[in-house]
Amino acid sequence: MTGSDVAMLALTFAGFALIAMLPYAAFRLVELAEDAIDRARDRA
């Protein structure tokens, strides 16, 4: 196993980890947006 093989494996693993995190990240963003909207509505 050469250094480039290890690098490719690491990149592939990182890619899978990112893809796995996407739904959670999207959910968190929606939650944050809803909180911000609620806060803005309270201020108005």
Residue, then its C-alpha position, 0 to 999 in steps of 0.5 A: m500500500t503506497g502513500s497515494d493509496v492511503a491518501m485516496l482511502a482517507l479522501t474516500f472515507a472523508g467523502f462518505a462522512l460528509i455525505a452522511m452528515l448532510p441530512y443532519a447539517a440540513f436539519r440543523l440549518v432549518e432549525l436555526a432558520e426557524d429560530a431566527i424567524d421566530r426571534a425576528r417575529d417576536r421583535a416585530 
